[in-house]
Amino acid sequence: MKKFLVLVLCLISALCVCTSCNNNNRGKRKIVIGTMLQPGSPILEFIEDEFILNKVQKFLNNELLKNVKQAEIYHEYEFEYKKDNTEYHGIIDLMLEYENNIDIIDFKLKNVSDENYVKQLNGYKNYIEEISNKTVNIYLYSIIDETMNQII
């Protein structure tokens, strides 16, 4: 289990460098893309475990990330809101905000077919669409299977 936690952290670390958030974005951690996404990136050289390195590289080569340099990237985007007297709270693993749309990616170890995950992501989607007025696409990424599944 510890390896999989490291794997997820490596996926995130390979994508970005965290910067501190400003007061207007409480709960958000804005991410700045540097040279981390370039092939042969130095960060990948520090990953000695071949299994983890392969998983990170597969994720970074996913078609969904081809235009990631044009995105504002948020990791662990936390939010709370109230609707119809019900309080909601969520933490989005990875959110890529482009000029006209937003992609939300939720990392799962293996099983991406659980209906609870679909419900969770639709909640994220509804909230983000409401506050951004942009089209939101939602995805489940299976780390073990290396698959990106769009939820429609």
C-alpha positions in Angstrom: 0.0 0.0 0.0 2.9 2.4 0.8 4.2 2.0 -2.8 0.9 3.0 -4.2 0.8 6.1 -2.0 4.3 7.0 -3.3 3.1 6.3 -6.8 0.3 8.8 -6.6 2.6 11.4 -5.0 5.1 10.8 -7.8 2.4 11.3 -10.4 1.5 14.6 -8.9 5.2 15.6 -8.3 6.1 14.8 -11.9 3.4 17.1 -13.2 4.0 20.2 -11.2 5.6 22.4 -8.5 3.4 23.8 -5.9 3.2 27.5 -5.1 1.4 29.1 -2.3 -2.2 30.2 -2.9 -3.4 33.7 -2.4 -6.0 34.8 0.1 -8.8 34.9 -2.6 -8.3 31.2 -3.3 -8.6 29.6 0.2 -8.3 25.9 -0.2 -6.7 26.0 -3.7 -3.1 25.1 -4.3 -2.2 26.6 -7.7 0.4 24.6 -9.6 3.0 26.0 -11.9 4.3 23.9 -14.8 8.0 24.1 -15.3 10.2 21.7 -17.2 8.6 18.8 -15.3 6.6 17.6 -18.3 9.5 17.5 -20.8 10.6 14.1 -21.9 13.7 13.1 -20.0 12.7 15.5 -17.2 15.2 15.5 -14.3 12.5 14.6 -11.8 12.0 11.3 -13.5 15.7 10.4 -13.0 15.2 10.3 -9.2 12.5 7.6 -9.4 14.5 4.4 -9.0 11.6 2.0 -8.8 11.0 0.8 -12.4 7.3 0.0 -11.7 6.6 3.5 -10.4 8.6 5.2 -13.1 6.6 3.3 -15.8 3.3 4.4 -14.2 4.4 8.0 -14.0 5.6 8.0 -17.6 2.4 6.3 -18.8 0.3 9.0 -17.1 2.4 11.9 -18.4 2.1 10.5 -22.0 -1.7 10.3 -21.8 -3.5 12.1 -24.7 -5.5 14.2 -22.2 -2.3 15.9 -21.1 -1.1 16.9 -24.5 -2.0 20.6 -24.1 -1.4 20.8 -20.3 1.1 23.7 -20.8 -1.9 25.9 -21.7 -3.8 25.0 -18.5 -4.0 26.4 -15.1 -3.4 23.4 -12.9 -4.9 22.8 -9.4 -3.9 19.9 -7.2 -6.1 18.9 -4.3 -8.6 21.7 -5.0 -10.7 21.7 -1.9 -14.2 23.3 -1.8 -17.3 23.5 0.4 -20.7 24.7 -0.6 -24.3 24.5 0.5 -27.2 23.7 -1.8 -30.8 22.9 -0.8 -29.9 22.9 2.9 -27.2 20.3 2.3 -23.5 20.9 2.9 -21.0 19.5 0.4 -17.3 19.1 0.7 -14.8 17.8 -1.9 -11.2 17.6 -2.8 -10.4 17.3 -6.5 -7.2 15.4 -7.2 -6.3 17.2 -10.3 -8.0 20.0 -12.2 -6.8 21.4 -15.5 -8.4 24.7 -16.4 -8.2 25.8 -20.0 -9.6 28.9 -21.7 -12.9 27.3 -22.7 -13.1 24.2 -20.5 -12.0 22.4 -17.4 -10.8 18.8 -17.1 -11.1 17.1 -13.7 -9.1 13.9 -13.1 -9.6 11.7 -10.1 -6.9 9.1 -9.4 -8.0 5.6 -8.4 -5.8 2.6 -7.7 -7.6 0.2 -9.9 -11.4 0.0 -9.9 -12.8 2.9 -11.9 -16.3 1.4 -12.5 -17.7 2.1 -9.0 -21.0 4.1 -9.3 -20.0 6.0 -6.1 -17.0 7.5 -8.0 -19.3 8.6 -10.8 -21.6 10.3 -8.3 -18.6 11.9 -6.6 -17.2 13.3 -9.9 -20.6 14.6 -11.0 -20.8 16.5 -7.8 -17.4 18.0 -8.6 -18.5 18.8 -12.1 -21.7 20.5 -11.0 -19.9 22.7 -8.5 -17.1 23.7 -10.9 -19.5 24.4 -13.8 -21.5 26.6 -11.5 -18.6 28.8 -10.3 -16.6 28.8 -13.6 -19.3 29.0 -16.3 -17.1 26.6 -18.4 -17.7 23.2 -19.8 -16.3 20.6 -17.3 -15.1 17.1 -18.4 -14.6 14.5 -15.7 -12.2 11.5 -15.8 -11.3 8.6 -13.6 -7.6 7.4 -14.0 -6.7 3.9 -13.0 -3.1 3.9 -11.9 -2.7 0.1 -12.1 -4.5 -0.3 -15.4 -3.1 3.0 -16.8 -6.5 3.9 -18.3 -8.2 7.3 -18.4 -12.0 6.9 -18.5 -14.2 9.9 -19.3 -17.5 10.0 -17.3 -20.4 11.1 -19.5 
